[in-house]
Amino acid sequence: MLTAKDYRQRAWNALNGKWGVVVITYFLVAVVTGLCGGLSFIGVGAILLFILEGPIRYGLSVQSLNAVRGKTVDVKDVMAAQNRFADTVIAYIINSIYTFLWALLFIIPGIIAAYSYSLTYYLMIDNPKLTPDQARRESMRLMVGHKWELFCLHLSFIGWILLCTLTFGILTFWVMPYMQAATAEFYDCIIPTRPTVECVKSETPDPFESDYVEVNDDESAKTDEPFYVFEEERPRKADEKESYDTISDKWE
């Protein structure tokens, strides 16, 4: 099983040569959200930010998946939700409502719920036919037994986050895409159809991490086919257990 260090190292390697694009993307996102925040005093900004939050998260998820899967990344990736704008807004609203309701019990159930729904946008990207609620439910199923793992991965960025404060937030434009890419690596590693990889020594390692990089020789990774197929669309293997089709209702 991969550790938080492994996910961070893979993300670091995946972003090699792509830092300029992702940093510009996150800077532009910060400008847009900042402008919305500036208009909050008249109420328009808060509403606009609430509407844009889902599409922005979807777009950043597209960019991070492209990076870790060896595809070209572009600033325009952040606008990838233009064809699914309503779905991404609905996904954000649904996730926010359920997370808020669980948080009413106490903050910990709210955090657990948030991690249960954390793969929603990735699943919508790989499976365009999924409705927002189907993606949320499938995220819940995939995250059973993995929520603590993802929490520890995010917690392992505490050192980088502290460095952001020392640079008055400037380093955030590098740390956030790094963290997003690590989460995308996590998603790619827990989905059933993750391509096989091997690790070799990296020429540009993360200064805080181990010195390997993944090399993917799987021909399927070079196609545009999704790495993960939603349960209801994926053909069943002859020796596959029946329970695999059941989507857990835990944390609904």
N, C-alpha and C positions, 0 to 999 in steps of 0.2 A: 504494500500500500504506500502511496506517495505521501510525503510529509509537506508541511507548509513551505519548507525550504525548497523542496522539489518544484512545487507549483511556482514559486517566485522566480526560481532560476529559469524555468521554461518560459515564463512570461518575459523575463529580461532578454533572453535570447531571441524570442519572437519579435520583440520591438527593436532589435538591432537594425539600424538603417531606416527606421520608421519614426524615430522620435520627433523629428521636425513636424511631420504631419499631425501626429496625435497631440503634441503640445499646442499647436495653432488651433486645433479643434477645441480643446478644452479651454483655451483662452477666449475663443469666440463664444462658447457656451457661457462662460463666466460673464462676458460682456452683456449677453442677452438677459441672463437671469438678474444681473445687476441693474439693468435698465427697468426690468419688471419690478424689482424691489424698490426702485426709485419712484415708481408710480403708485406704490402701495398706499400712499397717504390719501389718494382719491378712490381707492378700492379697485381700480382697474388693473393695476399691476399684480395684485394678489390673485385675482381671477385668471388673468392671462398666464401667470406662472403656473397655476394649478392645472390649466389646460395643456400647457406645453411640457410639463414635467414628464408625462408618459412618453410622448413622441421623442423627447430628448434622450431619455433612458434607453429607449428602443434603438435609436440611432447610434448611441455610444456602444451598445451591446453588439450591433452589427459591425462596427469598426474593430472592436476587440476580437470578435470571432474571426474576422478576416485576417487580423494580424497573427493570431495563434495558429491559424490554418494555412499560413504561408501565402495568402492572397494579397493583392495590392490594397492598400488603405488610402483613403481620400477624405479630405475635409467634408466633402458632400455626403459622406456616409451618415453624418449626423442628421441628414434630412431623409433618411431611408424610410421613415414612417409616413411619407406623404401619400403612399398608396393604401396605408392602413391606419390613417390618422385617428379615425373614430375608435377603432379597436384598441389602439395603444392608450388612448384617453380612458376608455372603459376599463382596461386592465389596471391602470393606475388607480382609478376610483375604487374598483372592487378590492384590490389589495390593501388600499388605505383604510377602507371601511372595516374589513376583517381584522387588520392589524390593530386598529383603534379599539374595536370591541374587545379583543383579547387583552389589550393593554389596560382596559378598565379593571380587569381582575387584579392586575399588578404589572409592573414593568417587564418582568421576566417572561410571562406568557406572550406579551406583545413582541418581545425580541424573538422568541421561538417562532411565532407566527410569521414574522417578517422574513426569517431565514427559510421557512417552509415555502414561501412564495417567491424566493429570490431568483429562481430560474425561469420565471414566467416569460420574460421577453426573449430569452434564448430559445425557448421552445416555440414561441410564435414565429421566430425567424426561421427555424429549421422545418417547421410545419405550418405553412401559411393558411391551411384550412382550419386550423384550430381556432375556436372562439376564445376570447379572453378568459372565460371561466374554465373552459377545458384546459387551457394552458396552466392556469393556477392550480387546478386539481392534479394535473400531471406533475407539476413542480413539487407539490406536496408528496406525491408518491415517490418520486426520485430522491427527495431529500430525507426520507425515512432512514435513519442511521447515519446521515451525513451532515446534519445541521451543526453538530459540535465541530466537525472537521472544518467546515467553512468558517465558522466563528473563529477558530484558532488561526486559520489562514489570515483573516482580516486583522486579528489581534497582533499577528506577527509583524504588521506594518507600523507598530507603535513607534519604533525607532525613527523611521522615515517621517512619520507625522510630527514627531518632536523637532526634527530638523526643519520642517516647514515653518514652524514658529520662529526659528532662528533666522530664517530668510524673509520674514514678514509675509509669508504666504506664497512667495514666488515659486518655491520648489513644488508647491501643490500641483502646478501644471505638468510636472513630470511624475509625481507620486500617484496622482489619481488615475492616469491611464495605465500606469504600472500595476496598480491594484485591480483595475478593471480587467486587464489582460490575465492576471493571475486567477481571477474569478472565472474567466472564460476557459482557461486551462482546466480548472476544477470541473466545470460543466462538461468539457470534452472528455475528461477522464472517467466520469461516472456514468455517462450514457452508454447503453449496451453495445453500440456499434463503433466505439472508439477505435481508430486505426492503430495498428501496432507500430511502436516506435522503439528506437534503440538510442542509447546515450553515448556520446563521445565527448572528448575534451573540447571545451569552448575556448575560442581565441579572445573573446571579449566578455569575461564573466562579470557578474554582479560582484562588486567589491566586498559585499557582505555575505556572499553565498558560496556554494560548492562550485566546481569548475567543469560542468558538463553542459552539453546542448543536445537536444533531441534531433534525430535525423529520421525523416519519415520516408520510407521506400514503398509504402503502400500505394499502388496505382489508383485506388479508389479515392485517395485524398486529393488527387489532381483533377477530379471532376467537379461539377457544380452540384452533384447530388448531396442531399443533406446527410450528415453523419448519423442522425438519429431520426427514426420514424415513429410517429405516435402509435400507441398501442392498437387503436382501432383500425389503423391502416397497414400495420406491419404483418406480413404473413407469418403464421405460427410454424415453428420448426417441429418436426415429428416428436422429438424427445423433450420438448419444452414443457415445463410445469404449467398446469392450469392456472395457478395462483398468479402468474405473471400478468394476466389480463386485468386483474382487479386493482382499481385505483383506490388507494386508502382514503377514507373520509376523516382521518385523524387531523385535528387542528382546522377543521372546516369552520 
